Amino acid sequence: MRWKWHSAESIVSILADVRAHMDAGKSQREAIEATGISVATYHRWKQRYESLGPFQVSQLRQLVVENARLRRALAELDSPLQAS
């Protein structure tokens, strides 16, 4: 089976869909299968993303991008000092 890559936003959305199916009376396995993911994937995503809301996911993504930008800037500033 081919791997599918999901963004953090879509993972949070899929977890919400599973919860909605379970609230509608489906078993956990039926709810997971209805969203098209495996049980193992569900539990892994639930462990990592359950406490995050959509706003927190976008905020986390912005922080990761900013951190990468700052690391590059620091590396550029540090390189002339190492040449001396």
N, CA, C and O atoms as a CHARMM CRD file, in Angstrom:
* protein
*
  336
    1    1 MET  N      0.84100  -1.18000   0.00000 PROA 1      0.00000
    2    1 MET  CA     0.00000   0.00000   0.00000 PROA 1      0.00000
    3    1 MET  C      0.88500   1.24200   0.00000 PROA 1      0.00000
    4    1 MET  O      1.92100   1.28200   0.66300 PROA 1      0.00000
    5    2 ARG  N      0.47500   2.21900  -0.72800 PROA 2      0.00000
    6    2 ARG  CA     1.23300   3.45700  -0.83800 PROA 2      0.00000
    7    2 ARG  C      1.03200   4.31600   0.40000 PROA 2      0.00000
    8    2 ARG  O     -0.07100   4.39100   0.94300 PROA 2      0.00000
    9    3 TRP  N      2.10300   4.96300   0.84100 PROA 3      0.00000
   10    3 TRP  CA     2.02900   5.83200   2.01000 PROA 3      0.00000
   11    3 TRP  C      1.28300   7.10200   1.65500 PROA 3      0.00000
   12    3 TRP  O      1.40200   7.62300   0.54600 PROA 3      0.00000
   13    4 LYS  N      0.52000   7.58600   2.60300 PROA 4      0.00000
   14    4 LYS  CA    -0.15500   8.87200   2.45600 PROA 4      0.00000
   15    4 LYS  C      0.41200   9.80100   3.51400 PROA 4      0.00000
   16    4 LYS  O      0.55800   9.42000   4.67500 PROA 4      0.00000
   17    5 TRP  N      0.72400  10.99200   3.11700 PROA 5      0.00000
   18    5 TRP  CA     1.23700  11.97700   4.06400 PROA 5      0.00000
   19    5 TRP  C      0.13100  12.97400   4.35400 PROA 5      0.00000
   20    5 TRP  O     -0.47400  13.53700   3.44200 PROA 5      0.00000
   21    6 HSD  N     -0.12000  13.18200   5.61600 PROA 6      0.00000
   22    6 HSD  CA    -1.17600  14.09500   6.03900 PROA 6      0.00000
   23    6 HSD  C     -0.55700  15.27400   6.77800 PROA 6      0.00000
   24    6 HSD  O      0.39800  15.11800   7.54000 PROA 6      0.00000
   25    7 SER  N     -1.11100  16.44100   6.54200 PROA 7      0.00000
   26    7 SER  CA    -0.66800  17.61300   7.29500 PROA 7      0.00000
   27    7 SER  C     -1.22100  17.50900   8.70900 PROA 7      0.00000
   28    7 SER  O     -2.15400  16.75200   8.97500 PROA 7      0.00000
   29    8 ALA  N     -0.63400  18.27700   9.59900 PROA 8      0.00000
   30    8 ALA  CA    -1.10200  18.26200  10.98600 PROA 8      0.00000
   31    8 ALA  C     -2.55900  18.70200  11.06800 PROA 8      0.00000
   32    8 ALA  O     -3.32200  18.18800  11.88500 PROA 8      0.00000
   33    9 GLU  N     -2.94300  19.65100  10.22300 PROA 9      0.00000
   34    9 GLU  CA    -4.32400  20.11700  10.21800 PROA 9      0.00000
   35    9 GLU  C     -5.28600  19.00400   9.81400 PROA 9      0.00000
   36    9 GLU  O     -6.35200  18.84900  10.40900 PROA 9      0.00000
   37   10 SER  N     -4.90100  18.22500   8.79100 PROA 10     0.00000
   38   10 SER  CA    -5.79200  17.14700   8.35700 PROA 10     0.00000
   39   10 SER  C     -5.83900  16.02500   9.39400 PROA 10     0.00000
   40   10 SER  O     -6.87100  15.36900   9.54400 PROA 10     0.00000
   41   11 ILE  N     -4.74100  15.79700  10.10700 PROA 11     0.00000
   42   11 ILE  CA    -4.73400  14.77900  11.16100 PROA 11     0.00000
   43   11 ILE  C     -5.70600  15.16400  12.27100 PROA 11     0.00000
   44   11 ILE  O     -6.48100  14.32900  12.73900 PROA 11     0.00000
   45   12 VAL  N     -5.66800  16.41900  12.69000 PROA 12     0.00000
   46   12 VAL  CA    -6.59600  16.88700  13.72700 PROA 12     0.00000
   47   12 VAL  C     -8.03300  16.74800  13.23400 PROA 12     0.00000
   48   12 VAL  O     -8.92100  16.38800  14.00700 PROA 12     0.00000
   49   13 SER  N     -8.26600  17.02800  11.96300 PROA 13     0.00000
   50   13 SER  CA    -9.60500  16.89600  11.38500 PROA 13     0.00000
   51   13 SER  C    -10.05700  15.43400  11.36900 PROA 13     0.00000
   52   13 SER  O    -11.20900  15.14100  11.69200 PROA 13     0.00000
   53   14 ILE  N     -9.17000  14.52400  10.99900 PROA 14     0.00000
   54   14 ILE  CA    -9.50700  13.09900  10.97400 PROA 14     0.00000
   55   14 ILE  C     -9.81200  12.59800  12.38000 PROA 14     0.00000
   56   14 ILE  O    -10.75200  11.82800  12.57200 PROA 14     0.00000
   57   15 LEU  N     -9.02800  13.02700  13.36300 PROA 15     0.00000
   58   15 LEU  CA    -9.29700  12.63000  14.74800 PROA 15     0.00000
   59   15 LEU  C    -10.66800  13.13000  15.20200 PROA 15     0.00000
   60   15 LEU  O    -11.38000  12.42900  15.92200 PROA 15     0.00000
   61   16 ALA  N    -11.03600  14.33800  14.78100 PROA 16     0.00000
   62   16 ALA  CA   -12.35900  14.86900  15.11600 PROA 16     0.00000
   63   16 ALA  C    -13.45700  14.04800  14.43500 PROA 16     0.00000
   64   16 ALA  O    -14.51700  13.82000  15.01800 PROA 16     0.00000
   65   17 ASP  N    -13.19900  13.60400  13.19600 PROA 17     0.00000
   66   17 ASP  CA   -14.17200  12.76300  12.49300 PROA 17     0.00000
   67   17 ASP  C    -14.37800  11.43600  13.22000 PROA 17     0.00000
   68   17 ASP  O    -15.50600  10.95900  13.34500 PROA 17     0.00000
   69   18 VAL  N    -13.28700  10.84500  13.69700 PROA 18     0.00000
   70   18 VAL  CA   -13.39200   9.58300  14.44100 PROA 18     0.00000
   71   18 VAL  C    -14.23400   9.79600  15.69800 PROA 18     0.00000
   72   18 VAL  O    -15.10900   8.98900  16.01200 PROA 18     0.00000
   73   19 ARG  N    -13.96200  10.89000  16.41400 PROA 19     0.00000
   74   19 ARG  CA   -14.75500  11.18400  17.62200 PROA 19     0.00000
   75   19 ARG  C    -16.23500  11.36400  17.27700 PROA 19     0.00000
   76   19 ARG  O    -17.10500  10.90800  18.01900 PROA 19     0.00000
   77   20 ALA  N    -16.52200  12.03000  16.15100 PROA 20     0.00000
   78   20 ALA  CA   -17.91300  12.24500  15.73900 PROA 20     0.00000
   79   20 ALA  C    -18.60100  10.91800  15.41900 PROA 20     0.00000
   80   20 ALA  O    -19.75700  10.71400  15.79000 PROA 20     0.00000
   81   21 HSD  N    -17.89800  10.01600  14.73300 PROA 21     0.00000
   82   21 HSD  CA   -18.46700   8.69800  14.43100 PROA 21     0.00000
   83   21 HSD  C    -18.74100   7.92300  15.71900 PROA 21     0.00000
   84   21 HSD  O    -19.76700   7.25400  15.84400 PROA 21     0.00000
   85   22 MET  N    -17.81600   8.01800  16.67200 PROA 22     0.00000
   86   22 MET  CA   -18.00100   7.30700  17.93800 PROA 22     0.00000
   87   22 MET  C    -19.16700   7.90100  18.72600 PROA 22     0.00000
   88   22 MET  O    -19.91300   7.16900  19.37600 PROA 22     0.00000
   89   23 ASP  N    -19.32800   9.22400  18.67000 PROA 23     0.00000
   90   23 ASP  CA   -20.45800   9.86800  19.34800 PROA 23     0.00000
   91   23 ASP  C    -21.79000   9.46500  18.71400 PROA 23     0.00000
   92   23 ASP  O    -22.83200   9.46400  19.36900 PROA 23     0.00000
   93   24 ALA  N    -21.73000   9.12200  17.42300 PROA 24     0.00000
   94   24 ALA  CA   -22.93900   8.69900  16.71200 PROA 24     0.00000
   95   24 ALA  C    -23.28800   7.24000  16.99000 PROA 24     0.00000
   96   24 ALA  O    -24.29500   6.74000  16.49000 PROA 24     0.00000
   97   25 GLY  N    -22.46600   6.55400  17.78300 PROA 25     0.00000
   98   25 GLY  CA   -22.79400   5.19500  18.18300 PROA 25     0.00000
   99   25 GLY  C    -21.95700   4.10100  17.55500 PROA 25     0.00000
  100   25 GLY  O    -22.17800   2.92400  17.84100 PROA 25     0.00000
  101   26 LYS  N    -21.00000   4.45200  16.70700 PROA 26     0.00000
  102   26 LYS  CA   -20.14800   3.42600  16.11500 PROA 26     0.00000
  103   26 LYS  C    -19.08700   2.99200  17.11800 PROA 26     0.00000
  104   26 LYS  O    -18.72600   3.74100  18.02600 PROA 26     0.00000
  105   27 SER  N    -18.59400   1.76400  16.93700 PROA 27     0.00000
  106   27 SER  CA   -17.48300   1.31100  17.77100 PROA 27     0.00000
  107   27 SER  C    -16.21800   2.04000  17.32400 PROA 27     0.00000
  108   27 SER  O    -16.18100   2.65300  16.25700 PROA 27     0.00000
  109   28 GLN  N    -15.19800   1.96200  18.15100 PROA 28     0.00000
  110   28 GLN  CA   -13.95500   2.65600  17.81700 PROA 28     0.00000
  111   28 GLN  C    -13.38200   2.12700  16.50800 PROA 28     0.00000
  112   28 GLN  O    -12.96900   2.91000  15.65300 PROA 28     0.00000
  113   29 ARG  N    -13.35200   0.81000  16.34300 PROA 29     0.00000
  114   29 ARG  CA   -12.80600   0.21500  15.11900 PROA 29     0.00000
  115   29 ARG  C    -13.60700   0.65100  13.89300 PROA 29     0.00000
  116   29 ARG  O    -13.01800   0.98800  12.86600 PROA 29     0.00000
  117   30 GLU  N    -14.93000   0.65100  13.98100 PROA 30     0.00000
  118   30 GLU  CA   -15.76700   1.07900  12.85500 PROA 30     0.00000
  119   30 GLU  C    -15.53600   2.54800  12.52500 PROA 30     0.00000
  120   30 GLU  O    -15.48300   2.92600  11.35500 PROA 30     0.00000
  121   31 ALA  N    -15.40000   3.36700  13.55100 PROA 31     0.00000
  122   31 ALA  CA   -15.17100   4.79800  13.33500 PROA 31     0.00000
  123   31 ALA  C    -13.82800   5.03600  12.66000 PROA 31     0.00000
  124   31 ALA  O    -13.71800   5.87400  11.76600 PROA 31     0.00000
  125   32 ILE  N    -12.81200   4.30200  13.08700 PROA 32     0.00000
  126   32 ILE  CA   -11.47600   4.45300  12.49800 PROA 32     0.00000
  127   32 ILE  C    -11.49000   4.00000  11.04900 PROA 32     0.00000
  128   32 ILE  O    -10.95800   4.68800  10.17800 PROA 32     0.00000
  129   33 GLU  N    -12.09300   2.85000  10.78200 PROA 33     0.00000
  130   33 GLU  CA   -12.14200   2.33600   9.41200 PROA 33     0.00000
  131   33 GLU  C    -12.95100   3.25000   8.49400 PROA 33     0.00000
  132   33 GLU  O    -12.66500   3.33300   7.30000 PROA 33     0.00000
  133   34 ALA  N    -13.95300   3.93200   9.03400 PROA 34     0.00000
  134   34 ALA  CA   -14.76400   4.85200   8.22800 PROA 34     0.00000
  135   34 ALA  C    -13.94500   6.03600   7.73400 PROA 34     0.00000
  136   34 ALA  O    -14.26800   6.62300   6.70100 PROA 34     0.00000
  137   35 THR  N    -12.88500   6.39600   8.46300 PROA 35     0.00000
  138   35 THR  CA   -12.04800   7.52200   8.04400 PROA 35     0.00000
  139   35 THR  C    -10.91300   7.08800   7.12100 PROA 35     0.00000
  140   35 THR  O    -10.22900   7.93400   6.54400 PROA 35     0.00000
  141   36 GLY  N    -10.70600   5.77500   6.97400 PROA 36     0.00000
  142   36 GLY  CA    -9.71100   5.28600   6.02900 PROA 36     0.00000
  143   36 GLY  C     -8.29600   5.19200   6.56500 PROA 36     0.00000
  144   36 GLY  O     -7.34600   5.17000   5.78200 PROA 36     0.00000
  145   37 ILE  N     -8.12900   5.13600   7.88300 PROA 37     0.00000
  146   37 ILE  CA    -6.79800   4.96900   8.46200 PROA 37     0.00000
  147   37 ILE  C     -6.77100   3.67000   9.25100 PROA 37     0.00000
  148   37 ILE  O     -7.81700   3.08900   9.53800 PROA 37     0.00000
  149   38 SER  N     -5.57700   3.21800   9.60100 PROA 38     0.00000
  150   38 SER  CA    -5.46300   1.99500  10.38600 PROA 38     0.00000
  151   38 SER  C     -5.60400   2.30900  11.87100 PROA 38     0.00000
  152   38 SER  O     -5.48600   3.45900  12.29400 PROA 38     0.00000
  153   39 VAL  N     -5.85500   1.27900  12.63900 PROA 39     0.00000
  154   39 VAL  CA    -5.99800   1.43900  14.08400 PROA 39     0.00000
  155   39 VAL  C     -4.68400   1.92200  14.69000 PROA 39     0.00000
  156   39 VAL  O     -4.68300   2.78200  15.57100 PROA 39     0.00000
  157   40 ALA  N     -3.56700   1.37100  14.22100 PROA 40     0.00000
  158   40 ALA  CA    -2.25400   1.78200  14.73900 PROA 40     0.00000
  159   40 ALA  C     -1.98600   3.25500  14.44000 PROA 40     0.00000
  160   40 ALA  O     -1.47700   3.98400  15.29200 PROA 40     0.00000
  161   41 THR  N     -2.32800   3.68600  13.23300 PROA 41     0.00000
  162   41 THR  CA    -2.14700   5.09100  12.86700 PROA 41     0.00000
  163   41 THR  C     -3.00900   5.98300  13.74400 PROA 41     0.00000
  164   41 THR  O     -2.56200   7.03500  14.20000 PROA 41     0.00000
  165   42 TYR  N     -4.24600   5.56100  13.98000 PROA 42     0.00000
  166   42 TYR  CA    -5.13900   6.34200  14.83900 PROA 42     0.00000
  167   42 TYR  C     -4.53000   6.53100  16.21600 PROA 42     0.00000
  168   42 TYR  O     -4.50400   7.64900  16.72900 PROA 42     0.00000
  169   43 HSD  N     -4.04200   5.46200  16.82400 PROA 43     0.00000
  170   43 HSD  CA    -3.50000   5.56800  18.18000 PROA 43     0.00000
  171   43 HSD  C     -2.22700   6.41700  18.21500 PROA 43     0.00000
  172   43 HSD  O     -2.00200   7.15800  19.17200 PROA 43     0.00000
  173   44 ARG  N     -1.40100   6.31100  17.18300 PROA 44     0.00000
  174   44 ARG  CA    -0.19000   7.13200  17.11500 PROA 44     0.00000
  175   44 ARG  C     -0.55500   8.60600  16.97700 PROA 44     0.00000
  176   44 ARG  O     -0.00100   9.45100  17.68000 PROA 44     0.00000
  177   45 TRP  N     -1.47800   8.91500  16.08000 PROA 45     0.00000
  178   45 TRP  CA    -1.91300  10.29900  15.89800 PROA 45     0.00000
  179   45 TRP  C     -2.60600  10.82100  17.14600 PROA 45     0.00000
  180   45 TRP  O     -2.39700  11.97000  17.53700 PROA 45     0.00000
  181   46 LYS  N     -3.42100   9.99600  17.77000 PROA 46     0.00000
  182   46 LYS  CA    -4.14000  10.42000  18.97100 PROA 46     0.00000
  183   46 LYS  C     -3.15100  10.79900  20.06600 PROA 46     0.00000
  184   46 LYS  O     -3.34300  11.79300  20.76600 PROA 46     0.00000
  185   47 GLN  N     -2.09700  10.01000  20.21100 PROA 47     0.00000
  186   47 GLN  CA    -1.08700  10.29000  21.22900 PROA 47     0.00000
  187   47 GLN  C     -0.38200  11.61600  20.94900 PROA 47     0.00000
  188   47 GLN  O     -0.08900  12.37100  21.87700 PROA 47     0.00000
  189   48 ARG  N     -0.11400  11.89800  19.69500 PROA 48     0.00000
  190   48 ARG  CA     0.64200  13.10600  19.34600 PROA 48     0.00000
  191   48 ARG  C     -0.21700  14.36400  19.22900 PROA 48     0.00000
  192   48 ARG  O      0.21600  15.44400  19.63100 PROA 48     0.00000
  193   49 TYR  N     -1.42000  14.23900  18.68800 PROA 49     0.00000
  194   49 TYR  CA    -2.18600  15.41500  18.28200 PROA 49     0.00000
  195   49 TYR  C     -3.49500  15.63300  19.02900 PROA 49     0.00000
  196   49 TYR  O     -4.16000  16.64200  18.79500 PROA 49     0.00000
  197   50 GLU  N     -3.89000  14.72600  19.91800 PROA 50     0.00000
  198   50 GLU  CA    -5.21700  14.83000  20.52600 PROA 50     0.00000
  199   50 GLU  C     -5.41100  16.13400  21.29200 PROA 50     0.00000
  200   50 GLU  O     -6.49900  16.71000  21.27300 PROA 50     0.00000
  201   51 SER  N     -4.37500  16.59600  21.95600 PROA 51     0.00000
  202   51 SER  CA    -4.52700  17.79400  22.78600 PROA 51     0.00000
  203   51 SER  C     -4.45800  19.09100  21.97200 PROA 51     0.00000
  204   51 SER  O     -4.70200  20.16700  22.51700 PROA 51     0.00000
  205   52 LEU  N     -4.13000  19.00500  20.68000 PROA 52     0.00000
  206   52 LEU  CA    -3.99800  20.20300  19.85300 PROA 52     0.00000
  207   52 LEU  C     -5.29200  20.51500  19.11700 PROA 52     0.00000
  208   52 LEU  O     -5.93600  19.62600  18.56100 PROA 52     0.00000
  209   53 GLY  N     -5.65900  21.78200  19.12100 PROA 53     0.00000
  210   53 GLY  CA    -6.78200  22.24500  18.31900 PROA 53     0.00000
  211   53 GLY  C     -6.26500  22.78900  17.00200 PROA 53     0.00000
  212   53 GLY  O     -5.05200  22.90300  16.82900 PROA 53     0.00000
  213   54 PRO  N     -7.13700  23.12700  16.07300 PROA 54     0.00000
  214   54 PRO  CA    -6.70400  23.64700  14.77000 PROA 54     0.00000
  215   54 PRO  C     -5.84300  24.90500  14.88500 PROA 54     0.00000
  216   54 PRO  O     -4.87500  25.06300  14.14200 PROA 54     0.00000
  217   55 PHE  N     -6.18900  25.79900  15.81200 PROA 55     0.00000
  218   55 PHE  CA    -5.39900  27.02000  15.97700 PROA 55     0.00000
  219   55 PHE  C     -4.00100  26.69200  16.48500 PROA 55     0.00000
  220   55 PHE  O     -3.02100  27.28100  16.02800 PROA 55     0.00000
  221   56 GLN  N     -3.90200  25.76600  17.41800 PROA 56     0.00000
  222   56 GLN  CA    -2.60100  25.40000  17.97100 PROA 56     0.00000
  223   56 GLN  C     -1.72100  24.73200  16.92200 PROA 56     0.00000
  224   56 GLN  O     -0.50200  24.90700  16.93600 PROA 56     0.00000
  225   57 VAL  N     -2.32300  23.97200  16.01500 PROA 57     0.00000
  226   57 VAL  CA    -1.55400  23.32300  14.95400 PROA 57     0.00000
  227   57 VAL  C     -0.94500  24.37100  14.03400 PROA 57     0.00000
  228   57 VAL  O      0.23200  24.27700  13.68400 PROA 57     0.00000
  229   58 SER  N     -1.73100  25.37000  13.63600 PROA 58     0.00000
  230   58 SER  CA    -1.19500  26.41000  12.75200 PROA 58     0.00000
  231   58 SER  C     -0.15200  27.24600  13.48200 PROA 58     0.00000
  232   58 SER  O      0.83600  27.66700  12.88100 PROA 58     0.00000
  233   59 GLN  N     -0.36400  27.48700  14.76200 PROA 59     0.00000
  234   59 GLN  CA     0.61000  28.23600  15.55300 PROA 59     0.00000
  235   59 GLN  C      1.92000  27.45100  15.67100 PROA 59     0.00000
  236   59 GLN  O      3.00100  28.03300  15.57800 PROA 59     0.00000
  237   60 LEU  N      1.82800  26.14200  15.87500 PROA 60     0.00000
  238   60 LEU  CA     3.01500  25.29800  15.95100 PROA 60     0.00000
  239   60 LEU  C      3.78100  25.33200  14.63500 PROA 60     0.00000
  240   60 LEU  O      5.00900  25.41700  14.63000 PROA 60     0.00000
  241   61 ARG  N      3.05400  25.26600  13.51300 PROA 61     0.00000
  242   61 ARG  CA     3.70300  25.31200  12.19600 PROA 61     0.00000
  243   61 ARG  C      4.45200  26.63600  12.00700 PROA 61     0.00000
  244   61 ARG  O      5.56900  26.64900  11.48900 PROA 61     0.00000
  245   62 GLN  N      3.83900  27.74600  12.42800 PROA 62     0.00000
  246   62 GLN  CA     4.49300  29.05100  12.32000 PROA 62     0.00000
  247   62 GLN  C      5.75300  29.10400  13.17900 PROA 62     0.00000
  248   62 GLN  O      6.76200  29.67200  12.76200 PROA 62     0.00000
  249   63 LEU  N      5.70500  28.52400  14.35900 PROA 63     0.00000
  250   63 LEU  CA     6.87800  28.52000  15.23600 PROA 63     0.00000
  251   63 LEU  C      8.01300  27.68800  14.65300 PROA 63     0.00000
  252   63 LEU  O      9.18000  28.05900  14.77900 PROA 63     0.00000
  253   64 VAL  N      7.68700  26.58100  14.02300 PROA 64     0.00000
  254   64 VAL  CA     8.71100  25.74200  13.40100 PROA 64     0.00000
  255   64 VAL  C      9.38500  26.49200  12.25500 PROA 64     0.00000
  256   64 VAL  O     10.60600  26.44000  12.11200 PROA 64     0.00000
  257   65 VAL  N      8.59600  27.18700  11.44000 PROA 65     0.00000
  258   65 VAL  CA     9.14900  27.96600  10.32700 PROA 65     0.00000
  259   65 VAL  C     10.02900  29.09500  10.85500 PROA 65     0.00000
  260   65 VAL  O     11.12200  29.32600  10.33600 PROA 65     0.00000
  261   66 GLU  N      9.56000  29.79700  11.88100 PROA 66     0.00000
  262   66 GLU  CA    10.34500  30.88800  12.45700 PROA 66     0.00000
  263   66 GLU  C     11.64000  30.37200  13.07700 PROA 66     0.00000
  264   66 GLU  O     12.68500  31.01000  12.94900 PROA 66     0.00000
  265   67 ASN  N     11.57900  29.23000  13.74200 PROA 67     0.00000
  266   67 ASN  CA    12.77100  28.64600  14.34600 PROA 67     0.00000
  267   67 ASN  C     13.80700  28.30700  13.27400 PROA 67     0.00000
  268   67 ASN  O     14.99800  28.55600  13.46600 PROA 67     0.00000
  269   68 ALA  N     13.36900  27.74600  12.15900 PROA 68     0.00000
  270   68 ALA  CA    14.29000  27.42100  11.06900 PROA 68     0.00000
  271   68 ALA  C     14.92400  28.68300  10.49800 PROA 68     0.00000
  272   68 ALA  O     16.11700  28.70400  10.19700 PROA 68     0.00000
  273   69 ARG  N     14.11600  29.74300  10.35000 PROA 69     0.00000
  274   69 ARG  CA    14.64000  31.00900   9.82500 PROA 69     0.00000
  275   69 ARG  C     15.69100  31.59000  10.77200 PROA 69     0.00000
  276   69 ARG  O     16.73800  32.06000  10.32700 PROA 69     0.00000
  277   70 LEU  N     15.41400  31.55700  12.06100 PROA 70     0.00000
  278   70 LEU  CA    16.36400  32.09600  13.03800 PROA 70     0.00000
  279   70 LEU  C     17.64600  31.26900  13.09600 PROA 70     0.00000
  280   70 LEU  O     18.73100  31.82500  13.27200 PROA 70     0.00000
  281   71 ARG  N     17.53600  29.96000  12.95000 PROA 71     0.00000
  282   71 ARG  CA    18.73600  29.11000  12.94100 PROA 71     0.00000
  283   71 ARG  C     19.62500  29.42500  11.73400 PROA 71     0.00000
  284   71 ARG  O     20.85000  29.46100  11.84700 PROA 71     0.00000
  285   72 ARG  N     18.98400  29.65300  10.56700 PROA 72     0.00000
  286   72 ARG  CA    19.76700  30.01800   9.37900 PROA 72     0.00000
  287   72 ARG  C     20.45700  31.35900   9.58400 PROA 72     0.00000
  288   72 ARG  O     21.62600  31.51600   9.23200 PROA 72     0.00000
  289   73 ALA  N     19.74400  32.32600  10.14900 PROA 73     0.00000
  290   73 ALA  CA    20.32500  33.65100  10.39000 PROA 73     0.00000
  291   73 ALA  C     21.48800  33.55100  11.36600 PROA 73     0.00000
  292   73 ALA  O     22.51300  34.20600  11.17400 PROA 73     0.00000
  293   74 LEU  N     21.34600  32.75000  12.40100 PROA 74     0.00000
  294   74 LEU  CA    22.42100  32.57000  13.37100 PROA 74     0.00000
  295   74 LEU  C     23.62900  31.89500  12.73000 PROA 74     0.00000
  296   74 LEU  O     24.76900  32.25100  13.03000 PROA 74     0.00000
  297   75 ALA  N     23.39100  30.93400  11.86000 PROA 75     0.00000
  298   75 ALA  CA    24.49000  30.25900  11.17600 PROA 75     0.00000
  299   75 ALA  C     25.24000  31.22700  10.26700 PROA 75     0.00000
  300   75 ALA  O     26.46500  31.15800  10.16300 PROA 75     0.00000
  301   76 GLU  N     24.51000  32.13200   9.60600 PROA 76     0.00000
  302   76 GLU  CA    25.16000  33.12400   8.74600 PROA 76     0.00000
  303   76 GLU  C     26.00000  34.09400   9.56600 PROA 76     0.00000
  304   76 GLU  O     27.08500  34.48600   9.13800 PROA 76     0.00000
  305   77 LEU  N     25.51400  34.48100  10.72900 PROA 77     0.00000
  306   77 LEU  CA    26.27100  35.39000  11.59400 PROA 77     0.00000
  307   77 LEU  C     27.47000  34.69900  12.22000 PROA 77     0.00000
  308   77 LEU  O     28.49800  35.33200  12.46400 PROA 77     0.00000
  309   78 ASP  N     27.34700  33.42400  12.47800 PROA 78     0.00000
  310   78 ASP  CA    28.40200  32.67400  13.14200 PROA 78     0.00000
  311   78 ASP  C     29.53200  32.29600  12.18400 PROA 78     0.00000
  312   78 ASP  O     30.67200  32.14100  12.62200 PROA 78     0.00000
  313   79 SER  N     29.24800  32.14700  10.90000 PROA 79     0.00000
  314   79 SER  CA    30.27200  31.69800   9.95100 PROA 79     0.00000
  315   79 SER  C     31.44200  32.67800   9.81000 PROA 79     0.00000
  316   79 SER  O     32.57200  32.20000   9.71000 PROA 79     0.00000
  317   80 PRO  N     31.26900  34.01100   9.79300 PROA 80     0.00000
  318   80 PRO  CA    32.44200  34.89500   9.73100 PROA 80     0.00000
  319   80 PRO  C     33.30700  34.80600  10.99400 PROA 80     0.00000
  320   80 PRO  O     34.52300  34.98100  10.92900 PROA 80     0.00000
  321   81 LEU  N     32.68700  34.53900  12.11900 PROA 81     0.00000
  322   81 LEU  CA    33.45100  34.42100  13.36000 PROA 81     0.00000
  323   81 LEU  C     34.32500  33.18000  13.35700 PROA 81     0.00000
  324   81 LEU  O     35.42400  33.20000  13.91100 PROA 81     0.00000
  325   82 GLN  N     33.86300  32.11100  12.75100 PROA 82     0.00000
  326   82 GLN  CA    34.64300  30.88300  12.69200 PROA 82     0.00000
  327   82 GLN  C     35.79800  31.01300  11.70700 PROA 82     0.00000
  328   82 GLN  O     36.81800  30.34300  11.86700 PROA 82     0.00000
  329   83 ALA  N     35.65800  31.85800  10.69500 PROA 83     0.00000
  330   83 ALA  CA    36.71600  32.04500   9.70300 PROA 83     0.00000
  331   83 ALA  C     37.89400  32.82400  10.28600 PROA 83     0.00000
  332   83 ALA  O     39.00800  32.72000   9.77300 PROA 83     0.00000
  333   84 SER  N     37.67400  33.59300  11.33300 PROA 84     0.00000
  334   84 SER  CA    38.73200  34.42400  11.92100 PROA 84     0.00000
  335   84 SER  C     39.71700  33.62900  12.71100 PROA 84     0.00000
  336   84 SER  O     40.66200  34.19100  13.26400 PROA 84     0.00000
